[in-house]
Amino acid sequence: MTKHEKEFHFQKKLRLLRTTDFRRVYAQRQSVAIGPLVMYGAQQVTKLCHARIGISVSRRVGNAVVRNQWKRRLREAFRKVKPQFSEDLDVVVVVRTTGKPASGEKAAQDTEQLLLGLLNRLRPKIRHASEE
């Protein structure tokens, strides 16, 4: 893999991969929703130096092609806005709409703004829950 390809590679360390990680985030019961997305969040148990994202797209959203389009769109948006996420945060994004994501540059920017909006609403909830 060349240096240029690595810049755009979505590394495994940035993903939630284990069922136990997803369950831990869901168990915190800290969530916000805007439009077609719901974001759940939790502080990381082991303080890593980077935020991680898990993506859940139900079969109700569409066939495998549509589900993978949503996943690619969300991974790319997360990659671009990752510096604005807290370093010790795990989030799970659930797609709750049906049909393909909109295509084009404007739609990609809208998805990034949607992720940031969800994050900005979720961050105070997580802080408040961790203080209790």
C-alpha positions as a printed NumPy array, in Angstrom:
array([[  0.   ,   0.   ,   0.   ],
       [  1.47 ,   3.335,  -1.022],
       [  1.628,   6.39 ,   1.2  ],
       [ -1.147,   8.045,  -0.798],
       [ -3.429,   5.018,  -0.332],
       [ -2.765,   4.966,   3.421],
       [ -4.045,   8.538,   3.751],
       [ -7.479,   7.381,   2.617],
       [ -7.467,   3.968,   4.267],
       [ -9.973,   3.602,   7.112],
       [ -7.855,   1.813,   9.701],
       [ -9.207,  -0.997,  11.857],
       [ -8.16 ,   0.831,  15.011],
       [-10.787,   3.492,  14.18 ],
       [-13.626,   0.957,  14.062],
       [-15.719,  -0.772,  16.665],
       [-15.496,  -4.401,  15.593],
       [-16.564,  -6.527,  18.554],
       [-20.124,  -7.191,  19.626],
       [-19.078,  -6.43 ,  23.202],
       [-17.977,  -2.924,  22.169],
       [-21.31 ,  -2.261,  20.472],
       [-23.207,  -3.573,  23.518],
       [-21.16 ,  -1.393,  25.881],
       [-21.981,   1.719,  23.848],
       [-25.682,   0.812,  23.631],
       [-25.764,   0.053,  27.372],
       [-24.761,   3.65 ,  28.195],
       [-28.134,   4.743,  26.79 ],
       [-26.75 ,   8.061,  25.546],
       [-28.197,   8.782,  22.12 ],
       [-29.283,  11.578,  19.809],
       [-31.044,  11.495,  16.461],
       [-31.166,  13.855,  13.509],
       [-32.846,  12.933,  10.253],
       [-31.889,   9.465,   9.034],
       [-29.209,   8.821,  11.686],
       [-29.106,   7.909,  15.375],
       [-25.808,   8.207,  17.242],
       [-25.042,   6.361,  20.474],
       [-21.933,   7.239,  22.431],
       [-19.832,   6.224,  25.414],
       [-16.458,   6.959,  26.952],
       [-13.833,   4.361,  26.117],
       [-12.959,   1.95 ,  28.887],
       [ -9.307,   1.854,  27.88 ],
       [ -8.232,   5.368,  26.98 ],
       [ -7.065,   5.091,  23.389],
       [ -5.596,   8.003,  21.477],
       [ -8.383,   8.084,  18.927],
       [-12.16 ,   8.015,  18.603],
       [-13.779,   4.896,  17.171],
       [-16.974,   4.455,  15.173],
       [-19.298,   1.524,  14.676],
       [-21.889,   1.544,  11.919],
       [-25.143,  -0.394,  11.999],
       [-27.346,  -0.591,   8.921],
       [-30.386,  -2.862,   9.138],
       [-31.655,  -5.015,   6.293],
       [-34.8  ,  -2.877,   6.373],
       [-32.73 ,  -0.023,   4.917],
       [-32.222,  -1.904,   1.67 ],
       [-30.287,  -4.618,  -0.054],
       [-26.562,  -5.236,   0.42 ],
       [-25.601,  -2.622,  -2.168],
       [-27.608,   0.103,  -0.423],
       [-26.366,  -0.889,   3.051],
       [-22.749,  -0.776,   1.849],
       [-23.316,   2.631,   0.254],
       [-24.471,   3.952,   3.625],
       [-21.452,   2.417,   5.368],
       [-18.998,   3.874,   2.866],
       [-20.637,   7.299,   3.105],
       [-20.504,   7.272,   6.936],
       [-16.916,   5.994,   7.114],
       [-15.764,   8.709,   4.729],
       [-17.63 ,  11.423,   6.648],
       [-16.124,  10.174,   9.923],
       [-12.639,  10.134,   8.414],
       [-13.009,  13.779,   7.437],
       [-14.465,  15.04 ,  10.737],
       [-12.462,  12.734,  13.038],
       [-10.222,  15.545,  14.394],
       [-13.308,  17.163,  15.936],
       [-14.263,  14.012,  17.869],
       [-13.055,  13.526,  21.431],
       [-10.103,  11.179,  21.618],
       [-11.692,   8.895,  24.212],
       [-15.091,   8.447,  22.583],
       [-16.746,   5.425,  21.016],
       [-19.819,   6.037,  18.885],
       [-22.256,   3.809,  17.032],
       [-24.195,   5.316,  14.143],
       [-27.456,   3.609,  13.208],
       [-29.134,   4.334,   9.873],
       [-32.898,   4.402,  10.365],
       [-34.124,   5.439,   6.93 ],
       [-34.805,   3.325,   3.897],
       [-33.287,   3.766,   0.497],
       [-29.948,   4.815,  -0.923],
       [-28.005,   7.735,   0.497],
       [-28.024,  10.801,  -1.722],
       [-25.037,  10.984,  -4.036],
       [-22.717,  13.816,  -4.93 ],
       [-20.353,  16.199,  -3.185],
       [-23.154,  18.202,  -1.545],
       [-24.648,  15.035,  -0.05 ],
       [-21.223,  14.015,   1.295],
       [-20.823,  17.419,   2.975],
       [-24.348,  17.144,   4.384],
       [-23.446,  13.774,   5.92 ],
       [-20.335,  15.299,   7.519],
       [-22.416,  18.152,   8.959],
       [-24.993,  15.639,  10.2  ],
       [-22.286,  13.662,  12.028],
       [-20.912,  16.848,  13.603],
       [-24.406,  17.942,  14.646],
       [-25.031,  14.577,  16.279],
       [-21.674,  14.701,  18.015],
       [-22.23 ,  18.215,  19.358],
       [-25.569,  17.165,  20.843],
       [-24.211,  13.877,  22.214],
       [-21.014,  15.172,  23.85 ],
       [-22.754,  17.008,  26.77 ],
       [-24.949,  13.965,  27.482],
       [-21.899,  11.701,  27.758],
       [-20.057,  14.185,  29.992],
       [-23.082,  14.504,  32.253],
       [-23.499,  10.717,  32.478],
       [-19.809,  10.198,  33.311],
       [-20.005,  12.74 ,  36.156],
       [-22.802,  10.833,  37.894]])
